[in-house]
Amino acid sequence: MLRVENQSLRTHYDILSVNEDASYDQIRENYKIAVLRSHPDKLCASPVPIHPTKNRQEIFLNVQKAWEVLSDPKSRQDYDDLLQASRNEAEVVDNEIKLGEMVVQVDGDGKELSYQCRCGDHFFISSVELQELGFSVKTSGASVILPCDSCSLKISVVIDVKDDLSMYF
């Protein structure tokens, strides 16, 4: 992610003007457009600067970096994980609970964990979703942000070192 002048963060996806679920072909297509618009050799003849306050070379380098990260599946996945983690940290949560405070129910092949929200509905996550997020029996000292199904409240579920995670997976 890159910090821009208004202090908000621009992602590599923003730089290439693609959605986060964009295909490789969409990313490549927008990269070609962005690199042509920002390449210093191509801009010499351009009467209108693409961004009057930014250094053209900086814009070009940002486009190159975005392509470098998003064109490789492994680096893109690592970047997406980092992006998600930074969003989770930025989330405003109503409450922080421990995993042990959640109610566990067997749901077919997996388990469903829930915690009652103050609005009366529940925060839910399944053992399958926890595993997809990278949590396992050996995970400790991590957390996940859960939204309520009915209202705008969110909680942070903390997985403590002392938790017996075998009952959740």
C-alpha positions as CSV (number, residue, x, y, z in Angstrom):
1,M,0.0,0.0,0.0
2,L,1.2,3.5,-0.7
3,R,0.5,6.6,1.3
4,V,-0.8,9.5,-0.8
5,E,-0.9,13.2,-0.1
6,N,-4.3,13.2,1.6
7,Q,-3.0,10.5,4.0
8,S,-5.3,7.8,2.8
9,L,-3.8,4.6,1.5
10,R,-3.8,3.6,-2.2
11,T,-3.5,-0.1,-2.8
12,H,-1.8,-1.7,-5.8
13,Y,-5.3,-2.4,-7.1
14,D,-6.1,1.4,-7.0
15,I,-2.9,2.2,-8.8
16,L,-3.9,-0.1,-11.7
17,S,-7.6,0.8,-11.5
18,V,-8.8,-2.7,-11.0
19,N,-11.0,-4.4,-8.5
20,E,-9.5,-6.7,-5.9
21,D,-11.1,-9.7,-7.5
22,A,-9.7,-8.8,-11.0
23,S,-8.4,-11.6,-13.1
24,Y,-4.8,-11.8,-14.3
25,D,-5.8,-10.6,-17.8
26,Q,-7.7,-7.6,-16.4
27,I,-4.7,-6.6,-14.3
28,R,-2.3,-7.0,-17.2
29,E,-4.6,-4.9,-19.5
30,N,-4.8,-2.1,-16.9
31,Y,-1.1,-2.3,-16.3
32,K,-0.3,-1.7,-20.0
33,I,-2.6,1.3,-20.0
34,A,-1.1,2.7,-16.8
35,V,2.5,2.1,-17.9
36,L,1.8,3.9,-21.2
37,R,0.2,6.8,-19.3
38,S,3.0,7.1,-16.8
39,H,6.2,6.2,-18.6
40,P,8.6,9.1,-18.5
41,D,9.5,8.7,-22.2
42,K,5.9,8.8,-23.3
43,L,5.0,11.8,-21.2
44,C,7.5,14.2,-22.7
45,A,5.1,15.0,-25.6
46,S,2.0,15.1,-23.3
47,P,0.6,18.6,-23.0
48,V,-1.4,17.8,-19.8
49,P,0.4,16.2,-16.9
50,I,-1.5,13.2,-15.4
51,H,-1.0,14.5,-11.9
52,P,0.3,18.1,-11.5
53,T,1.8,17.7,-8.0
54,K,3.3,14.2,-8.3
55,N,6.7,13.3,-9.8
56,R,6.1,11.4,-13.0
57,Q,8.8,9.0,-12.3
58,E,7.2,8.2,-8.9
59,I,3.9,7.4,-10.6
60,F,5.7,5.2,-13.1
61,L,7.6,3.4,-10.3
62,N,4.3,2.8,-8.4
63,V,2.7,1.3,-11.5
64,Q,5.7,-1.0,-11.9
65,K,5.6,-2.1,-8.2
66,A,1.9,-2.8,-8.4
67,W,2.4,-5.0,-11.5
68,E,5.3,-6.8,-9.9
69,V,3.2,-7.7,-6.9
70,L,-0.1,-8.4,-8.6
71,S,1.2,-10.4,-11.6
72,D,2.7,-13.2,-9.4
73,P,0.1,-15.4,-7.7
74,K,2.2,-16.0,-4.6
75,S,3.1,-12.3,-4.1
76,R,-0.5,-11.3,-4.8
77,Q,-1.8,-13.7,-2.2
78,D,0.7,-12.4,0.4
79,Y,-0.3,-8.8,-0.5
80,D,-4.0,-9.6,-0.2
81,D,-3.3,-11.2,3.2
82,L,-1.4,-8.1,4.3
83,L,-4.2,-5.8,3.0
84,Q,-6.8,-7.8,4.9
85,A,-4.8,-7.7,8.1
86,S,-4.4,-4.0,7.8
87,R,-8.2,-3.6,7.3
88,N,-8.9,-5.7,10.3
89,E,-6.6,-3.6,12.4
90,A,-8.4,-0.4,11.2
91,E,-11.8,-1.8,12.0
92,V,-13.6,-0.3,15.0
93,V,-14.8,-3.1,17.2
94,D,-17.5,-2.9,19.9
95,N,-16.0,-5.6,22.1
96,E,-13.1,-8.0,22.4
97,I,-13.9,-11.5,23.4
98,K,-11.9,-14.7,23.8
99,L,-12.5,-17.7,21.6
100,G,-13.6,-19.7,24.7
101,E,-16.5,-17.3,25.2
102,M,-18.1,-18.4,21.9
103,V,-20.8,-21.1,21.9
104,V,-19.9,-24.2,19.7
105,Q,-22.5,-26.1,17.8
106,V,-21.9,-29.1,15.5
107,D,-23.1,-28.2,12.0
108,G,-22.9,-31.2,9.6
109,D,-19.2,-31.8,8.9
110,G,-18.0,-28.7,10.8
111,K,-18.6,-26.6,13.8
112,E,-20.3,-23.2,14.1
113,L,-19.2,-20.7,16.7
114,S,-21.5,-17.9,17.8
115,Y,-21.6,-15.1,20.3
116,Q,-24.7,-13.1,21.1
117,C,-24.7,-9.4,20.1
118,R,-26.3,-6.8,22.3
119,C,-28.9,-6.3,19.5
120,G,-30.1,-9.8,20.1
121,D,-28.7,-11.4,17.0
122,H,-25.4,-13.3,16.8
123,F,-21.8,-13.1,15.5
124,F,-21.1,-16.3,13.6
125,I,-18.0,-18.1,12.2
126,S,-17.6,-21.7,11.2
127,S,-14.6,-23.9,11.8
128,V,-14.2,-24.1,8.0
129,E,-14.0,-20.3,7.8
130,L,-11.4,-20.2,10.6
131,Q,-9.3,-22.8,8.7
132,E,-9.6,-20.8,5.4
133,L,-8.3,-17.7,7.3
134,G,-5.3,-19.7,8.4
135,F,-6.3,-20.6,11.9
136,S,-5.5,-24.1,13.2
137,V,-5.2,-26.1,16.4
138,K,-1.7,-24.6,16.7
139,T,-2.7,-21.0,16.3
140,S,-2.3,-18.7,19.3
141,G,-2.1,-15.0,19.9
142,A,-4.2,-14.1,16.8
143,S,-7.6,-12.5,16.3
144,V,-10.4,-12.2,13.8
145,I,-13.0,-9.5,13.4
146,L,-16.6,-10.6,13.1
147,P,-19.6,-8.5,12.0
148,C,-23.1,-9.0,13.5
149,D,-25.6,-10.4,11.1
150,S,-28.2,-7.7,11.9
151,C,-26.5,-4.5,13.0
152,S,-23.3,-2.7,12.4
153,L,-21.4,-3.9,15.5
154,K,-18.2,-5.9,15.2
155,I,-16.3,-7.9,17.7
156,S,-12.7,-9.1,17.8
157,V,-12.3,-12.7,18.7
158,V,-8.9,-13.4,20.3
159,I,-7.4,-16.8,20.2
160,D,-5.4,-17.2,23.4
161,V,-2.4,-19.4,24.0
162,K,-4.4,-21.1,26.8
163,D,-7.4,-22.0,24.5
164,D,-7.8,-25.7,23.7
165,L,-8.4,-25.3,20.0
166,S,-9.2,-29.0,19.3
167,M,-12.8,-28.4,20.3
168,Y,-13.2,-25.8,17.6
169,F,-11.8,-27.7,14.7
